Amino acid sequence: MITTLLRILLLIPFLVCLGNAARAEVTLQITEGVQGATPIAVVPFGGSQAGDNIGTIVAGDLEGSGRFKALPVGDMLEQPTSPGQVRMQTWQALGQEYLVIGQVQPGGGDQYVAQFSAFDVLRGSSLLEYRMPFRAAEQRRTAHRIADMIYKQLTGESGGFAAPVAFVTTSGSGPRDRKYSLQIADADGFDPQSILSSREPIMSPAWSPDGTRIAYVSFENKTPAVYVQSLASGDREKLSGTPGINGAPAWSPDGRELALTLSKDGNPNVYVMDVGSRSLRRVTDHAGIDTEPNWSADGRSIVFTSDRGGKPQLYLASSGGGEPQRLTFEGDYNARGVFSPDGRSIAFVHGAGGSYRIALMDVATRKMRVLSKGPLDESPGFSPNGKMVLYSARTGGVAQLIAVSIESGAQRVLKIGGGEVRQPAWSPKD
């Protein structure tokens, strides 16, 4: 089993470089803004607030999407907080297309009310007015929900800013004090919370379609096993601990099944488990390594990584089994494929010339384009609206999570200071 596990790890060679890690701290910065982004002014919200200004958080969400360019606060000539204070000519002179203002009012105890408005500056008209009550501890989440409402109003699409992300961090300076932690944070990297800690590796977090559970691989008993944990209660159960490899869990779109990699019958192959009955259905049967399954949006197909052709490449199989077809041919390494929410694209790790970058393939045409710069990028996953890809990157010894817009290329960087961060997964639900 150890030999087989090492072969699987070699499919993703840069994942085993743990190095020295300290306590992980998450910071956010927006980089590589894109030309053509829509100018928007998000004025800092007025009133007493329980943390970072809601307007600042909303501006960061909108700009991080790659669709908008937020006006710096220092460039604002005035800062209205109620509709009666808005002078459209001021924002027209500043070249803004949209304006967002708001204020926070106390609601008694730890209750607050955020009242906000969005305007079409060019037309001089109001687009949205809303009041949103919240508790002090929910201020950041409330700001993300406000950003979602504004984004949908302006684009007609969901923003997904309130959906959390999961990732694995590693801390400690050596094998004896190394500690692994499965954490959940806001989509902008703030307020990370650990839901599981272990002295042994934790791998492959995967959200259930309703966002209430996470499946993952834990080595806590010295051998890999697949667990599912409820976020509300913290309760967890071991779904698969068969002899050999138990890895790479992925939920079916209806949440009733898990695709996973098992080597209980010899070589690692892709299986599908009914979560309720624990019954297994074998999807692949080959002497090579078949791993990292991921479901299509309609649940009919599974993309997976296999070295059956000599080097890691992506293959597509029916979720019911059958002969798979090879998807990738460019480069000498293609792995970790994930379907977009609409099923039209697959994001994956593309290796060529010693550099590993995130690429995107159109399922219908099989055309590929590279989204990231490398040299060590891994674990891609889509945002809930399918407009961004979140992945882990390592550049110059610095660990980062990066969300890149598939349309504009704009990047939102979550820097993990002083530690290792890997295998991010964006929840499909907020």
Legacy VTK file of the C-alpha trace (Angstrom):
# vtk DataFile Version 3.0
C-alpha trace
ASCII
DATASET POLYDATA
POINTS 430 float
0.000 0.000 0.000
2.852 2.399 0.801
4.343 1.907 -2.668
0.985 2.554 -4.298
0.412 5.643 -2.159
3.772 7.049 -3.177
2.886 6.484 -6.833
-0.343 8.407 -6.316
1.510 11.256 -4.634
3.904 11.359 -7.560
0.948 12.235 -9.781
1.042 15.584 -8.003
4.747 15.945 -7.149
4.684 19.374 -5.558
2.106 18.427 -2.903
4.653 16.532 -0.849
6.846 19.622 -0.312
5.627 20.558 3.158
8.702 22.447 4.352
8.744 24.375 7.625
5.405 25.844 8.600
4.321 28.325 11.225
0.929 29.590 12.315
-1.164 30.404 9.261
-2.530 33.926 8.996
-4.804 34.962 6.166
-4.629 38.347 4.477
-6.342 39.558 1.312
-5.205 41.694 -1.577
-6.629 42.357 -5.013
-4.029 42.110 -7.790
-3.960 42.483 -11.533
-7.089 44.526 -12.002
-8.453 44.241 -15.487
-9.027 46.881 -18.125
-12.680 47.311 -18.961
-13.928 46.582 -15.429
-17.028 48.631 -14.609
-16.301 51.648 -12.360
-18.248 51.543 -9.104
-18.050 53.683 -5.985
-18.852 51.950 -2.713
-18.894 54.593 -0.009
-17.900 53.507 3.529
-21.093 52.842 5.458
-22.012 55.280 8.170
-22.988 54.466 11.724
-21.401 52.430 14.486
-20.221 49.010 13.315
-18.919 45.909 15.053
-15.833 45.385 12.885
-14.462 46.278 9.474
-16.630 48.763 7.617
-19.331 46.997 5.609
-18.745 49.246 2.626
-15.058 48.268 2.543
-15.961 44.569 2.523
-18.565 45.057 -0.214
-16.074 46.973 -2.364
-13.490 44.200 -1.937
-16.008 41.527 -2.966
-17.152 43.395 -6.064
-13.636 44.256 -7.197
-12.417 40.748 -6.463
-14.960 39.388 -8.938
-13.034 40.987 -11.792
-16.218 42.619 -13.101
-15.883 45.924 -11.226
-13.236 48.513 -10.391
-13.896 50.089 -7.004
-13.116 53.776 -6.581
-10.495 54.301 -3.826
-11.972 56.022 -0.784
-9.280 58.674 -0.978
-10.546 59.697 -4.421
-14.111 60.271 -3.227
-15.088 63.936 -3.132
-17.899 63.249 -0.686
-19.232 60.308 1.318
-23.028 60.257 1.496
-24.700 57.628 3.667
-28.372 58.252 2.814
-30.150 58.778 -0.541
-30.976 62.393 0.246
-27.280 63.237 0.425
-26.419 61.853 -3.029
-25.435 64.337 -5.753
-25.196 62.410 -9.002
-23.105 65.054 -10.748
-20.268 64.407 -8.282
-20.044 60.728 -9.208
-20.552 61.428 -12.890
-17.583 63.787 -12.762
-15.537 60.990 -11.200
-16.415 58.663 -14.079
-18.400 56.189 -12.008
-21.180 54.071 -13.494
-22.646 52.820 -10.213
-22.787 54.048 -6.634
-23.454 52.158 -3.398
-24.112 53.893 -0.084
-25.364 52.719 3.286
-25.451 53.093 7.008
-25.740 50.861 10.052
-28.237 51.591 12.801
-28.498 49.946 16.246
-31.418 47.574 16.633
-31.189 46.893 20.359
-28.783 44.618 22.219
-26.406 43.033 19.763
-28.811 43.675 16.887
-28.094 46.054 14.011
-29.770 47.047 10.765
-27.851 47.757 7.567
-29.717 50.060 5.211
-28.180 50.437 1.757
-28.912 51.763 -1.705
-27.441 51.235 -5.177
-27.687 53.814 -7.982
-27.163 53.932 -11.724
-24.988 57.060 -11.940
-25.226 57.490 -15.704
-29.025 57.454 -15.641
-29.281 59.176 -12.286
-31.709 56.561 -10.989
-32.082 54.283 -7.983
-31.600 50.558 -8.593
-31.949 48.969 -5.179
-32.898 49.894 -1.622
-32.877 47.352 1.185
-32.772 46.930 4.956
-30.961 43.936 6.395
-31.011 43.139 10.133
-28.060 41.268 11.602
-26.264 40.439 14.823
-22.870 41.900 15.634
-21.135 38.560 15.100
-22.670 38.344 11.616
-21.367 41.647 10.283
-18.865 40.256 7.758
-21.355 37.664 6.510
-23.953 40.402 6.169
-21.519 42.464 4.099
-20.971 39.489 1.779
-24.734 39.060 1.395
-25.086 42.735 0.522
-22.345 42.333 -2.089
-24.240 39.321 -3.488
-27.458 41.350 -3.797
-25.698 44.229 -5.546
-23.762 41.926 -7.864
-26.954 40.156 -8.917
-28.773 43.447 -9.408
-26.021 44.731 -11.689
-25.124 41.534 -13.581
-28.161 39.266 -13.279
-25.922 36.538 -11.828
-25.197 35.190 -8.367
-21.993 36.433 -6.756
-21.324 33.677 -4.237
-19.451 36.052 -1.915
-21.152 34.624 1.181
-20.157 31.042 0.370
-17.256 29.884 2.603
-14.082 28.124 1.518
-12.381 25.142 3.129
-8.653 24.417 3.039
-5.958 22.426 4.823
-3.146 24.139 6.718
0.051 22.637 8.089
1.918 24.108 11.052
5.008 23.081 12.985
8.721 23.067 12.277
9.266 19.323 12.010
7.643 15.874 11.965
7.349 15.707 15.756
5.361 18.902 16.170
3.645 19.054 12.786
-0.081 19.689 12.954
-2.708 19.539 10.218
-5.914 21.537 10.357
-9.023 21.531 8.194
-10.295 25.103 8.243
-13.267 27.051 6.929
-13.123 30.779 6.203
-15.054 33.501 4.431
-14.562 33.627 0.674
-12.206 36.582 1.186
-10.115 34.559 3.651
-11.231 36.215 6.884
-12.384 34.533 10.097
-10.793 31.080 9.589
-12.185 28.406 11.915
-10.693 24.955 12.431
-13.175 22.071 12.246
-10.586 19.296 12.598
-6.990 19.100 13.804
-4.649 16.136 13.667
-0.995 15.125 13.934
-1.549 13.063 10.797
-2.319 14.367 7.291
-5.766 15.604 6.262
-6.495 15.709 2.530
-9.077 16.333 -0.185
-11.893 18.324 1.478
-15.096 18.217 -0.579
-18.355 20.060 0.139
-21.722 18.377 -0.102
-24.032 20.052 -2.662
-26.138 21.661 0.079
-23.049 23.019 1.870
-23.876 21.316 5.197
-21.211 18.568 5.196
-17.602 18.074 4.202
-16.017 14.820 3.110
-12.257 14.434 3.529
-9.421 11.948 3.887
-7.756 11.537 7.283
-4.668 9.519 8.201
-5.384 9.794 11.932
-5.132 6.009 12.387
-1.961 5.864 10.254
-3.904 4.655 7.202
-6.163 6.709 4.889
-9.913 6.715 5.511
-12.760 8.823 4.113
-14.885 10.697 6.644
-17.963 12.919 6.349
-18.490 15.662 8.928
-21.548 17.776 9.684
-20.710 21.466 10.022
-23.704 22.238 12.240
-23.087 19.560 14.867
-19.464 18.600 14.291
-20.512 14.948 14.207
-18.614 12.790 11.744
-18.603 9.245 10.483
-16.130 7.073 8.616
-17.569 6.096 5.253
-14.669 4.118 3.860
-11.716 2.477 5.585
-11.097 -0.517 3.342
-7.585 -2.025 3.154
-5.314 0.065 0.946
-6.077 3.473 -0.479
-9.229 5.402 0.442
-9.022 8.798 -1.176
-10.226 11.733 -3.283
-13.934 11.851 -2.294
-16.309 13.827 -4.534
-20.052 14.320 -4.023
-22.593 13.561 -6.709
-24.809 16.534 -7.662
-27.750 15.105 -5.683
-25.639 14.454 -2.579
-26.592 10.780 -2.423
-23.316 9.321 -3.659
-19.589 9.789 -3.309
-17.066 9.018 -6.019
-13.750 7.988 -4.477
-10.508 6.154 -5.122
-10.087 2.681 -3.611
-7.351 0.070 -4.012
-9.102 -2.698 -2.095
-9.063 -4.956 -5.170
-5.487 -4.189 -6.214
-4.682 -1.053 -8.209
-6.374 2.242 -7.346
-9.639 2.629 -9.266
-12.638 4.930 -9.180
-15.711 3.701 -7.314
-19.069 5.241 -6.462
-20.502 4.748 -2.972
-24.139 5.142 -2.009
-23.797 7.269 1.135
-26.879 5.788 2.766
-26.310 2.070 2.158
-22.478 2.145 1.719
-22.871 -0.048 -1.355
-20.133 0.335 -3.995
-20.210 0.517 -7.778
-16.946 0.174 -9.671
-16.452 2.785 -12.416
-12.936 2.016 -13.715
-10.947 -1.198 -13.978
-7.357 -0.769 -15.144
-3.822 -1.736 -14.175
-2.822 1.943 -13.987
-3.717 4.456 -11.296
-7.195 5.964 -11.646
-7.852 8.713 -9.089
-9.260 12.211 -8.401
-12.840 11.694 -9.678
-15.224 14.612 -10.126
-18.846 14.611 -11.283
-20.407 16.423 -14.202
-23.252 18.789 -13.399
-25.884 16.288 -14.556
-24.318 13.367 -12.639
-23.945 11.252 -15.767
-20.184 11.521 -16.210
-17.047 11.468 -14.089
-13.718 13.058 -15.009
-10.659 11.457 -13.395
-6.860 11.353 -13.518
-5.082 8.266 -14.825
-1.523 7.310 -15.732
-2.741 4.431 -17.907
-1.128 6.096 -20.912
2.230 6.480 -19.176
1.746 9.982 -17.769
-1.088 11.616 -15.787
-3.919 12.682 -18.094
-7.634 13.404 -17.757
-10.222 10.841 -18.810
-14.008 10.925 -18.936
-16.206 7.956 -18.030
-19.870 7.310 -17.514
-20.745 7.384 -13.811
-22.260 3.954 -14.370
-18.980 2.544 -15.674
-17.755 1.636 -19.134
-14.782 2.443 -21.344
-13.459 5.975 -20.644
-12.239 8.443 -23.243
-9.086 10.516 -22.948
-9.653 14.269 -22.704
-6.182 15.872 -22.548
-3.239 15.593 -24.921
-1.327 18.872 -24.555
1.619 18.862 -22.132
3.012 15.922 -20.204
0.871 16.310 -17.077
-2.856 16.990 -16.683
-4.626 16.169 -13.425
-7.214 17.109 -10.794
-10.065 17.902 -13.202
-13.210 19.561 -11.825
-16.403 20.406 -13.689
-17.850 23.921 -13.638
-21.329 24.251 -12.052
-22.924 24.480 -15.516
-20.943 21.481 -16.810
-19.515 23.385 -19.769
-15.915 23.612 -18.579
-13.308 21.590 -16.703
-10.565 23.256 -14.658
-7.423 21.219 -14.042
-3.695 21.274 -13.298
-1.683 21.471 -16.514
2.028 20.651 -16.447
4.490 21.501 -19.191
8.190 22.320 -19.091
8.372 21.784 -15.333
5.682 24.386 -14.565
2.274 23.462 -13.150
-0.537 25.899 -13.916
-4.314 25.962 -13.779
-6.009 25.501 -17.144
-9.590 25.535 -18.390
-11.044 23.228 -21.046
-14.245 23.761 -22.983
-16.005 20.395 -22.768
-17.700 20.727 -26.150
-14.711 21.871 -28.218
-11.876 20.448 -26.038
-10.041 23.753 -26.432
-7.742 24.628 -23.522
-6.496 27.909 -22.134
-4.209 28.587 -19.181
-5.522 30.719 -16.302
-2.581 30.931 -13.886
1.150 31.698 -14.009
2.611 28.803 -12.000
5.116 27.440 -11.315
3.421 25.318 -8.615
-0.357 25.710 -8.791
-2.750 22.968 -7.677
-6.222 21.975 -6.494
-8.564 24.065 -8.678
-12.228 24.475 -7.795
-15.014 26.709 -9.061
-16.875 29.475 -7.272
-20.606 28.827 -6.788
-21.461 30.962 -9.829
-18.762 29.324 -11.966
-17.123 32.657 -12.791
-13.942 32.158 -10.777
-11.513 29.334 -10.081
-9.930 29.025 -6.641
-6.599 27.248 -6.390
-3.502 26.911 -4.249
-0.219 28.438 -5.421
3.316 28.518 -4.150
5.633 31.265 -5.388
8.956 32.154 -3.850
8.223 30.095 -0.754
4.981 31.975 -0.052
1.757 29.975 0.244
-1.337 31.558 -1.263
-4.900 30.844 -2.215
-5.840 32.602 -5.439
-9.239 33.137 -7.036
-8.953 34.036 -10.718
-11.753 35.280 -12.950
-12.216 32.985 -15.943
-13.508 35.936 -17.966
-11.089 38.754 -17.174
-8.116 37.075 -15.518
-8.353 39.378 -12.493
-6.965 37.759 -9.368
-8.009 37.826 -5.736
-5.141 36.644 -3.520
-5.532 35.189 -0.029
-2.018 35.079 1.414
-1.358 32.517 4.121
1.472 34.013 6.118
4.208 31.749 7.455
2.541 28.413 6.770
1.402 25.871 4.219
-2.079 26.002 2.771
-3.374 23.458 0.309
-6.397 21.924 -1.346
-8.946 24.747 -1.166
-12.603 23.965 -1.828
-15.307 26.604 -2.366
-18.705 25.757 -0.939
-21.522 25.624 -3.509
-23.868 27.258 -0.979
-23.635 30.229 1.373
LINES 1 431
430 0 1 2 3 4 5 6 7 8 9 10 11 12 13 14 15 16 17 18 19 20 21 22 23 24 25 26 27 28 29 30 31 32 33 34 35 36 37 38 39 40 41 42 43 44 45 46 47 48 49 50 51 52 53 54 55 56 57 58 59 60 61 62 63 64 65 66 67 68 69 70 71 72 73 74 75 76 77 78 79 80 81 82 83 84 85 86 87 88 89 90 91 92 93 94 95 96 97 98 99 100 101 102 103 104 105 106 107 108 109 110 111 112 113 114 115 116 117 118 119 120 121 122 123 124 125 126 127 128 129 130 131 132 133 134 135 136 137 138 139 140 141 142 143 144 145 146 147 148 149 150 151 152 153 154 155 156 157 158 159 160 161 162 163 164 165 166 167 168 169 170 171 172 173 174 175 176 177 178 179 180 181 182 183 184 185 186 187 188 189 190 191 192 193 194 195 196 197 198 199 200 201 202 203 204 205 206 207 208 209 210 211 212 213 214 215 216 217 218 219 220 221 222 223 224 225 226 227 228 229 230 231 232 233 234 235 236 237 238 239 240 241 242 243 244 245 246 247 248 249 250 251 252 253 254 255 256 257 258 259 260 261 262 263 264 265 266 267 268 269 270 271 272 273 274 275 276 277 278 279 280 281 282 283 284 285 286 287 288 289 290 291 292 293 294 295 296 297 298 299 300 301 302 303 304 305 306 307 308 309 310 311 312 313 314 315 316 317 318 319 320 321 322 323 324 325 326 327 328 329 330 331 332 333 334 335 336 337 338 339 340 341 342 343 344 345 346 347 348 349 350 351 352 353 354 355 356 357 358 359 360 361 362 363 364 365 366 367 368 369 370 371 372 373 374 375 376 377 378 379 380 381 382 383 384 385 386 387 388 389 390 391 392 393 394 395 396 397 398 399 400 401 402 403 404 405 406 407 408 409 410 411 412 413 414 415 416 417 418 419 420 421 422 423 424 425 426 427 428 429
